Amino acid sequence: MSEIANYFLYRNAEGETGLSANSIDDLNLDDLFAEIDYCHSSIGRQYLYYLLLSDKTSGMEKQEALLSSLATHTELRTLLSNSLKELDKPDAYSIVSILENDNTGIGAKEMVLINICRFLPLLFLALMLLTHSGVFLTLFVFSFVANAVLHYRNKAKIQRYFFSIPQLLKMIRQAGKLAQNKEFVSVDPSITNDLKAVEGLKKYISYFRFNLSLDNDMAIMFYMVAELIRVFFLHEAYAVGRTFHLLKEKATAIHNVYRFIGFLDSILSVAILREELPYYCLPGDNRVGERLRTQAVYHPLIENCILNDMVLHEKSALITGSNMAGKTCFMRTIGVNLLAAKTLHTCFAEVFEINTGISLLSSIHQGDNLMENKSYFMQEVTTIKDFVDESGHGNHLFLLDELFRGTNTKERIAISKAVLSWLVKSDNLVFVSTHDLELADMLEDEYELYYFSESVKDGILSFDYKLKRGVATEHNAIKILEICDYPASLVSEAHSITSI
């Protein structure tokens, strides 16, 4: 996953914001990616992972015609998949290092020196043969040694691109093949201009011979002769210099070619995913007076997931119920479907209608931060403060699980009420789960109330995982202690305290 994440990390380093590390962990997005990934190339996996975590609409909604063609036209699908498989190598993950474009390159003065020195050995050799002078022999030797220094010094500069440059060449060639098909070009009509811009790179990259197999004497001899020729004429040093220059000059075009390949592979992945799902729907716009409508929504990572429906009008959602009843799982289901709507233009439901322009922020997993010496409560306070600050911009979906559980009941309820009333301002949508039933009474004007329930019968705890309107009324925590064989006197004391 670290290599797959490289492009997402590169875009973040460039200043583009995406989902926070907390949200990625809260929603198990690495596991979700593994479930939805049907890409045929390393570039496609990196790009699809970036799209999933970017928290922006991917443009997949504009590709339904191509998705339909890939689903029905076997030849078109085979053409695309075969081209992408040429880039299904671990080495292709390293193309991102070229996009980062942090190479030092070769300076203009050194390039002038290379351009002069690449002709000197031949010149001095010719003069020596013509004049039989020892002076020219000496100059020939010195020029050859100088060329060897230049050759190996610049060879070292290209070593970090040992894997990526050959894959870059392959990427450009495969993009060129795919760009001959009008249906693929429709994804990015400007790709033909980008391919023309990087055409000059190919002849210089072709000088590099990184993958020569030296498995016999003839191969070793051939390599040595070729290396002497490269030193003599400085072919490789010159190519390195020109390559660095062109990588920087054509950085935007290279990036566009990368995205062209990545997006095509993501489209193919979506076409295959839809065939593998039990059912799916396209995301829909909100109906008048509604914030969210779901029907038979499910989580793709949960086998035999219980289906649920929900309609939210002008309010957010407060969900009560005991542990393991399904509160947090349902919130994750909503979050995952929002991201799938944005990224894949595909939802795991019969109906899923929401404003896909809404941004997602979550606080589900919280814990002590030992590295920063923060307690559980302080860590959560810091996270929620960021949400409070961000909420003023509006149009966010907040997923919150058991707010401020790290402090006492009285203050927890007071702070939670204040925070939850604050977050729903500015057209934000909030999903919050809680055990504090007092919050339901305090927030019923701002939140629609839902709950999950469980039952204890004949010593067996069971859940139906069905979302219901209203507030949880069952109190089964002490019954669960009985099921787990707590001492009878301990259970009895707990019952007596609750009856006070």
Protein Blocks (a to p, Z undefined) as FASTA:
>chain_A
ZZmmmmmmmmmmnopacddfklmmmnommmmmmmmmccfbfklmmmmmmmmmnopaehlm
mmmmmmmmmmmmmklmmmmmmmmmmmmcfklmmmmmmmnopagbjafklmmmmmmmmmmm
mmmmmmmmmnopaklmmmmmmmmmmmmmmmmmmmmmmmmmmmmmmmmmmmmmmmmmmmmp
mklmmmmmmlmmmmmmmmmmmmmmmmpcfkbccfbfklmmmmmmmmmmmmmnommmmmmm
mmmmmmmmmmmmmmmmmmmmmmmmmmmmmmmmmmmpmbdcddddddehiabdcehiacfk
bghiacdddddfkbccddeddehklmmmmmmmmmmmmmmmmmnopacdfbdcddfkbccd
ddfbgcddfknopafklmmmmmmmmmmmmmmngpiacddehehklbcfklmmmmmmmmmm
mmmgghiacddddfblklmmmmmmmpccdddddddeehiacdehiacedjdfbdcklmmm
mmnopafklmmmmmmmmmZZ
